[in-house]
Amino acid sequence: MPYRTLAIDPGIRNIGWALFEDRKLINFGVHDMMYEGIKKAERTQYPELVKKFIDSEGEMFNSANAVIIERQM
């Protein structure tokens, strides 16, 4: 069974992600958290925005053996 690692690079507006399988990059992308239609009051509700991203990409998260998130300084 292949080992999958999901790497997350969170930002204020976007979340970059990359999915590796046995150290080989198999998919990557950018999720725009400020997509059209989001209300201005919701734009600083980062936990909710990240949850929406996770919910929209559930299969990718479920298939990962490990999730690595870049620490912001």
PyMOL CGO cylinders between C-alpha atoms (Angstrom):
from pymol import cmd
from pymol.cgo import CYLINDER

trace = [
    CYLINDER, 0.00, 0.00, 0.00, 1.48, 3.38, -0.95, 0.3, 1, 1, 1, 1, 1, 1,
    CYLINDER, 1.48, 3.38, -0.95, 2.30, 5.93, 1.76, 0.3, 1, 1, 1, 1, 1, 1,
    CYLINDER, 2.30, 5.93, 1.76, 0.63, 9.30, 1.09, 0.3, 1, 1, 1, 1, 1, 1,
    CYLINDER, 0.63, 9.30, 1.09, 1.74, 12.59, 2.58, 0.3, 1, 1, 1, 1, 1, 1,
    CYLINDER, 1.74, 12.59, 2.58, -0.32, 15.77, 2.27, 0.3, 1, 1, 1, 1, 1, 1,
    CYLINDER, -0.32, 15.77, 2.27, 1.68, 18.99, 2.68, 0.3, 1, 1, 1, 1, 1, 1,
    CYLINDER, 1.68, 18.99, 2.68, -0.22, 22.21, 3.46, 0.3, 1, 1, 1, 1, 1, 1,
    CYLINDER, -0.22, 22.21, 3.46, 1.09, 25.78, 3.10, 0.3, 1, 1, 1, 1, 1, 1,
    CYLINDER, 1.09, 25.78, 3.10, -1.51, 28.06, 4.74, 0.3, 1, 1, 1, 1, 1, 1,
    CYLINDER, -1.51, 28.06, 4.74, -1.77, 31.71, 3.84, 0.3, 1, 1, 1, 1, 1, 1,
    CYLINDER, -1.77, 31.71, 3.84, -4.11, 34.59, 4.57, 0.3, 1, 1, 1, 1, 1, 1,
    CYLINDER, -4.11, 34.59, 4.57, -5.92, 34.28, 1.24, 0.3, 1, 1, 1, 1, 1, 1,
    CYLINDER, -5.92, 34.28, 1.24, -4.82, 30.95, -0.22, 0.3, 1, 1, 1, 1, 1, 1,
    CYLINDER, -4.82, 30.95, -0.22, -3.90, 27.47, 0.94, 0.3, 1, 1, 1, 1, 1, 1,
    CYLINDER, -3.90, 27.47, 0.94, -1.28, 25.73, -1.14, 0.3, 1, 1, 1, 1, 1, 1,
    CYLINDER, -1.28, 25.73, -1.14, -1.17, 21.96, -0.99, 0.3, 1, 1, 1, 1, 1, 1,
    CYLINDER, -1.17, 21.96, -0.99, 0.81, 19.06, -2.41, 0.3, 1, 1, 1, 1, 1, 1,
    CYLINDER, 0.81, 19.06, -2.41, 0.08, 15.35, -2.27, 0.3, 1, 1, 1, 1, 1, 1,
    CYLINDER, 0.08, 15.35, -2.27, 2.98, 12.89, -2.36, 0.3, 1, 1, 1, 1, 1, 1,
    CYLINDER, 2.98, 12.89, -2.36, 2.86, 9.14, -2.78, 0.3, 1, 1, 1, 1, 1, 1,
    CYLINDER, 2.86, 9.14, -2.78, 6.00, 7.32, -1.67, 0.3, 1, 1, 1, 1, 1, 1,
    CYLINDER, 6.00, 7.32, -1.67, 7.98, 10.60, -2.00, 0.3, 1, 1, 1, 1, 1, 1,
    CYLINDER, 7.98, 10.60, -2.00, 6.70, 11.25, -5.53, 0.3, 1, 1, 1, 1, 1, 1,
    CYLINDER, 6.70, 11.25, -5.53, 4.57, 14.34, -6.17, 0.3, 1, 1, 1, 1, 1, 1,
    CYLINDER, 4.57, 14.34, -6.17, 1.24, 13.16, -7.55, 0.3, 1, 1, 1, 1, 1, 1,
    CYLINDER, 1.24, 13.16, -7.55, -0.96, 16.27, -7.25, 0.3, 1, 1, 1, 1, 1, 1,
    CYLINDER, -0.96, 16.27, -7.25, -0.84, 19.88, -6.09, 0.3, 1, 1, 1, 1, 1, 1,
    CYLINDER, -0.84, 19.88, -6.09, -2.94, 23.01, -6.10, 0.3, 1, 1, 1, 1, 1, 1,
    CYLINDER, -2.94, 23.01, -6.10, -4.06, 26.24, -4.50, 0.3, 1, 1, 1, 1, 1, 1,
    CYLINDER, -4.06, 26.24, -4.50, -7.36, 26.76, -2.71, 0.3, 1, 1, 1, 1, 1, 1,
    CYLINDER, -7.36, 26.76, -2.71, -8.66, 30.35, -2.77, 0.3, 1, 1, 1, 1, 1, 1,
    CYLINDER, -8.66, 30.35, -2.77, -10.30, 30.98, 0.61, 0.3, 1, 1, 1, 1, 1, 1,
    CYLINDER, -10.30, 30.98, 0.61, -11.65, 34.35, -0.53, 0.3, 1, 1, 1, 1, 1, 1,
    CYLINDER, -11.65, 34.35, -0.53, -13.68, 32.90, -3.39, 0.3, 1, 1, 1, 1, 1, 1,
    CYLINDER, -13.68, 32.90, -3.39, -16.41, 34.92, -4.99, 0.3, 1, 1, 1, 1, 1, 1,
    CYLINDER, -16.41, 34.92, -4.99, -19.54, 35.07, -2.89, 0.3, 1, 1, 1, 1, 1, 1,
    CYLINDER, -19.54, 35.07, -2.89, -17.93, 34.94, 0.53, 0.3, 1, 1, 1, 1, 1, 1,
    CYLINDER, -17.93, 34.94, 0.53, -19.26, 37.67, 2.82, 0.3, 1, 1, 1, 1, 1, 1,
    CYLINDER, -19.26, 37.67, 2.82, -16.86, 40.33, 4.04, 0.3, 1, 1, 1, 1, 1, 1,
    CYLINDER, -16.86, 40.33, 4.04, -17.59, 39.46, 7.69, 0.3, 1, 1, 1, 1, 1, 1,
    CYLINDER, -17.59, 39.46, 7.69, -16.52, 35.85, 7.04, 0.3, 1, 1, 1, 1, 1, 1,
    CYLINDER, -16.52, 35.85, 7.04, -13.14, 36.76, 5.53, 0.3, 1, 1, 1, 1, 1, 1,
    CYLINDER, -13.14, 36.76, 5.53, -11.34, 36.75, 8.89, 0.3, 1, 1, 1, 1, 1, 1,
    CYLINDER, -11.34, 36.75, 8.89, -12.96, 33.57, 10.19, 0.3, 1, 1, 1, 1, 1, 1,
    CYLINDER, -12.96, 33.57, 10.19, -9.92, 31.46, 9.31, 0.3, 1, 1, 1, 1, 1, 1,
    CYLINDER, -9.92, 31.46, 9.31, -10.91, 28.29, 11.21, 0.3, 1, 1, 1, 1, 1, 1,
    CYLINDER, -10.91, 28.29, 11.21, -14.21, 28.19, 9.30, 0.3, 1, 1, 1, 1, 1, 1,
    CYLINDER, -14.21, 28.19, 9.30, -12.49, 28.90, 5.98, 0.3, 1, 1, 1, 1, 1, 1,
    CYLINDER, -12.49, 28.90, 5.98, -9.99, 26.09, 6.58, 0.3, 1, 1, 1, 1, 1, 1,
    CYLINDER, -9.99, 26.09, 6.58, -12.82, 23.73, 7.58, 0.3, 1, 1, 1, 1, 1, 1,
    CYLINDER, -12.82, 23.73, 7.58, -14.59, 24.50, 4.29, 0.3, 1, 1, 1, 1, 1, 1,
    CYLINDER, -14.59, 24.50, 4.29, -11.36, 23.63, 2.46, 0.3, 1, 1, 1, 1, 1, 1,
    CYLINDER, -11.36, 23.63, 2.46, -11.02, 20.35, 4.35, 0.3, 1, 1, 1, 1, 1, 1,
    CYLINDER, -11.02, 20.35, 4.35, -14.68, 19.50, 3.71, 0.3, 1, 1, 1, 1, 1, 1,
    CYLINDER, -14.68, 19.50, 3.71, -14.32, 20.25, -0.01, 0.3, 1, 1, 1, 1, 1, 1,
    CYLINDER, -14.32, 20.25, -0.01, -11.18, 18.08, -0.28, 0.3, 1, 1, 1, 1, 1, 1,
    CYLINDER, -11.18, 18.08, -0.28, -12.25, 15.34, 2.12, 0.3, 1, 1, 1, 1, 1, 1,
    CYLINDER, -12.25, 15.34, 2.12, -11.12, 12.43, -0.06, 0.3, 1, 1, 1, 1, 1, 1,
    CYLINDER, -11.12, 12.43, -0.06, -7.61, 13.87, -0.31, 0.3, 1, 1, 1, 1, 1, 1,
    CYLINDER, -7.61, 13.87, -0.31, -7.38, 14.24, 3.48, 0.3, 1, 1, 1, 1, 1, 1,
    CYLINDER, -7.38, 14.24, 3.48, -8.86, 10.78, 4.06, 0.3, 1, 1, 1, 1, 1, 1,
    CYLINDER, -8.86, 10.78, 4.06, -6.36, 9.15, 1.72, 0.3, 1, 1, 1, 1, 1, 1,
    CYLINDER, -6.36, 9.15, 1.72, -3.33, 10.73, 3.44, 0.3, 1, 1, 1, 1, 1, 1,
    CYLINDER, -3.33, 10.73, 3.44, -1.27, 8.74, 5.93, 0.3, 1, 1, 1, 1, 1, 1,
    CYLINDER, -1.27, 8.74, 5.93, 0.28, 11.98, 7.22, 0.3, 1, 1, 1, 1, 1, 1,
    CYLINDER, 0.28, 11.98, 7.22, -0.59, 15.67, 6.99, 0.3, 1, 1, 1, 1, 1, 1,
    CYLINDER, -0.59, 15.67, 6.99, 2.22, 18.21, 7.30, 0.3, 1, 1, 1, 1, 1, 1,
    CYLINDER, 2.22, 18.21, 7.30, 1.35, 21.87, 7.86, 0.3, 1, 1, 1, 1, 1, 1,
    CYLINDER, 1.35, 21.87, 7.86, 3.91, 24.64, 7.43, 0.3, 1, 1, 1, 1, 1, 1,
    CYLINDER, 3.91, 24.64, 7.43, 4.39, 26.66, 10.61, 0.3, 1, 1, 1, 1, 1, 1,
    CYLINDER, 4.39, 26.66, 10.61, 3.90, 30.39, 10.11, 0.3, 1, 1, 1, 1, 1, 1,
    CYLINDER, 3.90, 30.39, 10.11, 6.26, 32.72, 11.97, 0.3, 1, 1, 1, 1, 1, 1,
]
cmd.load_cgo(trace, "trace")
